[in-house]
Each structure stands twice: as C-alpha cells, then as structure tokens.
C-alpha cells in the first residue's frame, strides 16, 4: 500500500539526523564566490546560481572520480582561517534551517593546509567555526549538535596522521574517524595500522566502502579493519539474492551495522540507477540499519528535506519510514549511549509524533 503523501513543509519541520556529510561538499555557492574573489581563485562562473548549477551538472557524470574532482573549487577557498571559520559556521546554520538536530560532519585536514595552516590549526579552526554556528542556532531556537569525523585520504600517505588527530581531539568535538577518496584501487586494509591505533585508543570509525567497489571492500572495512559503520554500503546488495542474505549481508544486518546511505549522491556516482530502485528501500524493508544522508549538499544540489521528499515521492515512503531511518542514525551516532537515548526520546520521537 502506498503511504499517504507528506507535504514538503511537514518534512522540513521533522527532526533529522545526518551521519554522512562532507564539510567541503556543502558550502553556500555565494560563499564560494566571495571567498574565491578574496584569495584570487578562478571559478567556472562568479554567479552563485550558475555556480550551483555547474556543480550539480558536473556531479551528474555517473563517475566517482569526476564527482570528487568538483571539490577543487571548494577546497581552494578553505585554506585560510577566515575561510574555514566561515564555512564551518555556515555549515551548522544551514543544517539547523533544514531541521537537522544532530549531525556528524567529516573532512580531511590534510586538504586544508595549502595556505600554511598546520593540521592542528585546521582542526581547531573548524571546531571554533562549528561552535559559533551551534551557539547562533541555539540562540535562534533551532539547536543542532554537530560532531566531527576527521578523514584520512585513502590514496595518500597521511592517514595515520589524521588518526592521531582524531585521538588528540576526541575530547574537543571530534567524535570519530573515516577514510575518504577514490575507493576502487585503494582498499581499506592499506591503512590497517591506523585503524588498529584507533581501536586501541577507543576512537570509533566508519569507512567509505561498498560504493565504487563491492563486497571485498565491505568485507575489509568490517572484518579486517573493524569499522563500526559503513559509508554508503550500497553494494551490500551484491550479497542478497531473491531476498536471501549471504554471510556478509547477514553479518551487517544482524549486528546492526549502520549503512550511511546517500541516494542522490549514489545516482550521481553510478552506485544506483534511480531513487525508486535505490537499495535503501529494500534494505530498510529487510531490517538493515539504514540511515539517510546528504553526502555533499552543494555538489549534489540537495538537503535532508530534499532527500526525504525524493523518497516520499518516488519510493513511496511515509513518515514512519523517515522516523525509522532517523532513529537508526541516532542509535548509530558516535555519541555516548545516554546522550543518544535522550536525543531519541526528547527530540526525535516527539517531533515525529507531532507529524503523524
């Protein structure tokens, strides 16, 4: 039976949680234009609306490598203290305006050092900007809590340095770790020493896996490296035939390993063919702990409200389905249990009850 249609304004008011969202993929187009002018970086266009359209069109190539290449211009304006402070603060305010109450933002500090900032200065500056955004959002009556995931770039040699930063700043707003970048050809196990270090230090981590590469990437991320969540994970469907789960798929479902699914992004990179047929719906119905995410809001031309709207309009989702994935996200957030429980009981469930 098709779920009743949910109006966009109702979706906007629903409390949301996002676990997979890149700082350098979510800048405001006008901010990119202004900061680029300040640092002398040349853009494809200096009109904010045209720039937003350029990003969306460039990202719709169906190729993950080309999708990642669109970050050249956002990273170019995130090499100074001023650029990082502004983009981090605006990141929080934009999420708050979209109804997000909990978010984990991820970025790779090594990509923000071209202007002379040290890795530590990058982390501390971003945290300062995030804190300013959270204070402004709370003052405006739209509080949002944002934790940071530091990323190592899997195709470079500084992953262990990024892991060390996650350990060093785990009591200063950093809640976990990830590896990002081109997945195919750069297996997670290449960085096993970094993940072993994180486990010894009790720092949780997720791993981009099962997007551009299939089951071997997922297996390595979980069984070799010990990831607590999977970034994307859409290719877990390769281990499901006619509703019957293989051993790896069964492991993921039965141990409640969260899948950080990003429907629009997956269409753009060729990891899925349509919203209607995106694996998120089938996996949700099979009992996997799926979560809904934006990945890169500028690059994908999206928001959490838009991702919800697409699933409602094209995959037949209702408010109950959206509540399920939102609760799933908070359950798998890199937060202490009592804080997750309070967020679900005091914010998420009452917000959805009001919409039902």
C-alpha positions, -999 to +999 in steps of 0.1 A: +000+000+000+013+035-009+020+057+020+000+090+022+018+119+006+037+141+030+039+178+023+074+194+019+068+218+048+060+189+071+092+172+060+112+204+067+099+205+102+107+169+110+138+165+132+166+150+112+199+133+119+227+131+093+258+109+098+275+113+063+280+148+052+313+164+039+322+199+050+340+207+018+310+195-002+284+217+014+294+253+010+270+280+000+275+290-036+276+327-027+303+320-001+324+301-026+322+331-049+331+357-022+360+337-007+374+328-042+375+365-050+393+372-017+420+346-024+423+351-062+409+317-072+393+314-106+358+298-107+338+284-137+314+313-130+310+340-104+272+340-104+261+319-074+231+304-091+251+295-121+278+280-099+253+259-080+240+246-114+276+239-126+283+218-095+251+198-100+257+192-137+294+183-132+284+158-104+259+141-126+285+123-146+280+088-131+317+087-123+330+088-087+364+101-097+349+130-117+324+136-088+354+140-064+371+164-088+344+190-083+359+197-049+388+216-064+369+249-060+355+245-026+389+234-012+406+264-028+386+287-006+391+266+026+429+272+030+427+302+054+415+307+089+388+331+077+376+306+050+374+277+075+357+297+102+330+310+078+323+277+061+321+258+093+297+283+109+275+284+079+275+246+076+258+244+111+233+272+104+223+256+071+216+223+088+197+239+116+175+257+090+168+223+074+155+208+107+187+188+115+191+183+152+222+160+151+250+159+125+284+144+120+305+165+097+336+150+080+366+164+063+403+157+057+425+182+075+454+175+051+434+191+023+433+224+041+470+231+047+480+247+013+476+282+029+501+275+056+479+262+084+491+232+103+469+202+107+462+211+143+453+247+134+429+234+108+411+212+133+410+239+159+397+265+135+369+242+121+359+234+157+358+271+165+335+278+135+312+249+143+309+261+179+300+296+167+273+281+144+259+259+172+257+289+195+238+310+169+215+282+160+206+277+197+200+314+201+176+313+172+156+285+187+169+258+163+195+239+183+217+214+165+245+193+178+275+187+155+303+162+160+333+160+138+348+130+119+383+135+108+392+118+075+424+104+061+427+103+023+430+067+014+451+073-017+478+093+001+502+086+029+489+107+058+461+085+071+479+077+103+485+114+110+447+120+106+441+091+130+465+107+155+445+139+152+412+121+160+428+107+191+442+140+202+410+160+197+384+134+208+375+155+238+373+187+218+344+179+194+360+152+173+338+121+177+353+097+152+373+089+120+369+079+084+389+074+052+377+091+021+387+095-016+386+071-045+376+037-032+384+015-062+421+005-061+427+018-026+414-009-002+408-001+035+433-027+047+461-005+032+456+016+064+452-012+089+478+003+113+458+034+116+426+015+124+444-007+149+456+025+166+421+039+167+408+007+183+435+007+209+425+043+218+388+036+218+380+060+189+351+048+167+353+050+130+334+045+098+349+036+064+337+046+029+330+011+014+306-005-010+301+025-032+326+024-061+338-011-051+318-041-040+318-068-014+356-071-009+357-035+002+329-040+026+345-072+040+378-055+045+362-025+062+343-046+087+362-079+092+398-067+087+397-031+098+368-032+124+346-003+112+315+003+133+296+018+103+298+017+065+300+049+044+274+042+017+275+004+017+250+002-012+269-027-028+259-050+001+230-059-022+255-079-042+253-104-013+215-106-014+197-129-039+159-131-040+157-117-005+181-143+008+211-129+027+246-141+022+270-144+051+284-109+048+250-093+044+237-113+073+266-101+094+258-064+085+221-067+093+223-089+124+250-068+141+231-036+134+260-021+114+247+013+101+247+019+064+253+056+057+232+058+025+231+089+003+205+084-025+211+115-047+249+111-044+247+074-053+228+083-085+254+108-095+283+084-090+266+055-107+262+034-075+224+034-080+201+038-110+171+057-096+155+068-063+126+044-068+150+015-071+177+027-047+187-001-024+178+020+007+142+009+005+147-028+000+174-028+027+151-010+051+124-035+045+148-064+051+157-050+085+191-034+079+200-004+099+199+021+071+203+058+076+196+087+052+223+113+044+232+141+020+269+133+014+276+167-003+249+193-003+264+217-028+278+191-051+246+170-051+223+200-050+204+186-021+193+189+016+180+164+041+145+177+033+150+171-004+164+136+002+132+128+023+110+143-004+125+122-031+119+090-011+083+100-004+075+110-039+095+083-058+098+053-034+065+055-015+080+063+019+058+077+047+065+095+079+070+062+098+098+052+074+115+086+078+113+082+116+129+047+114+159+059+095+163+090+117+162+069+149+186+045+132+210+073+127+209+085+163+213+049+175+245+046+155+258+081+162+293+083+177+279+096+210+276+081+245+245+059+249+227+081+274+230+111+250+217+091+221+188+079+242+179+114+253+180+127+218+157+100+206+132+102+235+132+140+239+136+153+204+132+128+176+102+108+187+081+138+199+089+156+166+076+127+146+046+121+168+035+157+161+036+149+123+017+116+125 
